[in-house]
């Protein structure tokens, strides 16, 4: 590798508020081959905080950062209703980008992002970091290898209790990117497609407003190959994140917060079930599990951002694409349409 090739990828952060301060600024400093050199945020407080914790220069206007020739890529972690416009601006500036989910808050904007990336011929990755969690990757391999046979049903829940006071104002309203489906459900919807290597075709949903708009949701999904899935997402319920896959030969239970993966196979000869708890990579202690509940210690952030940087350096890495972001959003939008109409809704046809 030449001296030029060994130089770090110079990265800018667009949006250096709470999530960037808690995660991206802290995690990226440990990603080999990456150097965060600047940030952009309209908030003076956010810019000052970023300077204190990471020592980076910062500006108010994202356009100023995107105009810099010395920055090759950006990580976009601004409020959700600005994701599309910032991603398109990055693509038009010729910058590779990592965009926190969701891709957008409406389908038209999401399609504009997809088109902008295709025109610019840049690397654009959507922040479905949970794909990179070691437990999720091991579970996917088991499922695709047929460990429980054909998957007939899936049960999932993702709940992150949050008080109204702890939420930024934009997250309290669906129009600006809030709501449990868009914020939490989009992760699980993407994972369902990824785990099963299948597309979601139909959805039925019920959405409730308890403390903030659309902060609780139930969904029923059906994939192209006939797998049915049910999900529950809420900012008003006890913390949890799990998947239960029910197959023709057994069950697979994945619990991200407990760091557990359990395989239960049916023994038809004796009418019993053989259970096997599969240990996650490395030793797991209660202290380590609690530590992982802190955002910066969630391993999938580091692994996903590292994969993005490695892709920029020419390594072959499978990254969640803008199409993946669009597909997840289309399911969310179909679920919202179902909740309004009180009937099942069809999801838009897959895009090339």
ABEGO torsion letter per residue (X at the ends): XBAAAABBBBBBBBEABAAAAAAAAAAAAABBGBBBABBBBABAAAAAAAAAAAGBBBBABAAAAAABAABABBBBABBAAAAAAAAAAAAAAGBBBBBBOBABABAAAAAAAAAAAAAAGBBBBBBBAAAABAAAAAAAAAAAAGAAEBBABBBBBBBBBBBAAABBAAAABAAAGBEAAAAAAAAAAAAAAAAAGBBBABBBBBBBBAABBGABBBBBBBBAAGBBBBBBBBAABBBBBBBBBBBAAEBBBBBAAAGBBBBBBBBAAAGBBBBBBBBBBEBBBAAAAAAAABAAABAAAAAAAAAAAAAAAGBBBBBBBAAAAAAAAAAAAAAAAAAAAGBBBBBBBBBX
